[in-house]
Amino acid sequence: MPPPYPGGWTWCRPQPPDTPAAAGGTLLDMTALPPGQTRTRRFPVVGERAAAADLNLDDWRLVIDGLITAPVTLSLPEVLALPQQTREVDIHCVTGWSRPGTRLTGTPLARLLEPLGVSSGAQFVSFQAYSDRSHDTSLPLSVALADTWLVHTIDDAPLTPAHGFPLRTVTPSRYFYKSLKWLHRITLLAEDRLGYWERESSYHNNADPSPGDQRYTTGALKPARIRSFIEASDYVRWRTSRRLILSADLRLWRPTTQDIGAVCLKDCDLRGVDLTGADLTGANLTRCDLRGARLVGAQLVGADLEGVDFSGADLTDADLSGALLSAARFFVAGGAAAAVTGLRLVGAHGLLEEQERFLASSVAPL
């Protein structure tokens, strides 16, 4: 096999970012956000939570294959020896948070692939992770060459394991689910290969945050399926991502049992629904609209509540212990706040700054 990088690429110091960083780590208030996003300086952990259990840095390899003239396998030291650059970008998560002014240090994908000879038939690129289920994502090759970087450092600090150590991709022009943690393989393809979230949860394959409506692929859910859920006498068969209810109007839902469990309702309209005393342990309610809902005494332990709007809801004595709460809202400026007396949040995580301050003044202790 020929040497992977003819010409003797060597380590160089990171280059200055394209734009100046925010002074003192403050928010970049001049940055316009895409629709439906909330600004934060935090970096919530979303999506995959852990790399493969047997990931060993001595054995770590980056495989580059597919429609390429010189497929290659690189060790981590070889990847880190590539020319390094630093850029400043805005990150937009599909759950609803945006992190402006994030400094990335690493190597542009285009620079990595250039000496390897991308075949003329390559139109897409697939990225695969060192995770227990080989999590993957894909992009049009034109987008990836223009915007994807292989990153090992964020804000001048090495990636943490939860954020993809030792190496991840970041594609700022797309929602963050198109940026892959624990990078293991890069494959050049003639035809697209849908990634995990697109296959399993109907995430939008284009994922452009700018229009604000490319979070999910909607419109394919048959009315009969929605009616079947609303009229169900129990929810055992709905407790799987394979029975996902997506972007549905469920305001007429009147559950006949409190034993609802780990149902998967994403981006659904649940305004005003009465879920008093309901057991929704482990449910996935990502980006659901629960404004004005009645959740008195409800059990939402370990639930995925990222991006949920609880403003005006009654959460008295509800239990959200261990829940995922990035971009969740309990109040909105100028609107009604949730009733949170007796709300339990032990071990819940991901709250953004303003929502945490609101809950800290109303719930003891967080």
JOQUI-V674450 format. One record per backbone hydrogen bond with DSSP energy under -1.0 kcal/mol. NH is the residue of the N-H (numbers start at 1). CO is the residue of the C=O. If there is no record, write none. Layout:
# JOQUI-V674450
NH_CO ; NH_CO
This chain:
# JOQUI-V674450
8_5 ; 25_22 ; 26_23 ; 29_27 ; 31_28 ; 37_34 ; 38_96 ; 40_98 ; 52_130 ; 55_52 ; 62_74 ; 63_184 ; 64_72 ; 65_186 ; 67_188 ; 68_66 ; 69_117 ; 70_116 ; 72_64 ; 74_62 ; 79_75 ; 80_76 ; 82_79 ; 85_106 ; 87_104 ; 89_102 ; 91_99 ; 93_97 ; 96_93 ; 98_38 ; 99_91 ; 102_89 ; 104_87 ; 105_153 ; 106_85 ; 107_150 ; 109_148 ; 112_108 ; 113_109 ; 114_110 ; 116_113 ; 119_67 ; 122_119 ; 123_189 ; 124_189 ; 125_139 ; 126_187 ; 127_137 ; 128_185 ; 129_135 ; 130_182 ; 131_129 ; 134_131 ; 137_127 ; 139_125 ; 141_123 ; 144_140 ; 145_141 ; 146_142 ; 147_143 ; 148_144 ; 149_170 ; 150_107 ; 151_168 ; 152_105 ; 153_105 ; 154_157 ; 155_103 ; 157_154 ; 159_152 ; 163_160 ; 164_161 ; 165_160 ; 168_151 ; 169_180 ; 170_149 ; 174_171 ; 175_207 ; 176_92 ; 178_175 ; 179_176 ; 183_167 ; 184_128 ; 185_128 ; 186_63 ; 187_126 ; 188_65 ; 189_124 ; 196_136 ; 199_195 ; 200_196 ; 201_197 ; 203_197 ; 204_215 ; 217_202 ; 225_222 ; 226_222 ; 227_223 ; 228_224 ; 229_225 ; 230_226 ; 231_227 ; 232_229 ; 239_236 ; 240_238 ; 243_240 ; 244_241 ; 245_264 ; 247_266 ; 250_269 ; 253_250 ; 260_258 ; 260_279 ; 261_279 ; 263_261 ; 265_284 ; 266_245 ; 267_286 ; 269_248 ; 270_289 ; 272_291 ; 273_270 ; 275_294 ; 277_296 ; 278_275 ; 279_258 ; 280_299 ; 282_301 ; 283_280 ; 284_263 ; 285_304 ; 287_306 ; 288_285 ; 289_268 ; 290_309 ; 293_290 ; 294_273 ; 295_314 ; 297_316 ; 298_295 ; 299_278 ; 300_319 ; 302_321 ; 303_300 ; 304_283 ; 305_324 ; 307_326 ; 308_305 ; 309_288 ; 310_329 ; 313_310 ; 314_293 ; 315_339 ; 317_341 ; 318_315 ; 319_298 ; 320_344 ; 322_346 ; 323_320 ; 324_303 ; 325_349 ; 328_325 ; 329_308 ; 335_332 ; 338_330 ; 339_313 ; 343_340 ; 344_318 ; 348_345 ; 349_323 ; 356_352 ; 357_353 ; 358_354 ; 359_355 ; 360_356 ; 361_357 ; 362_359 ; 363_359
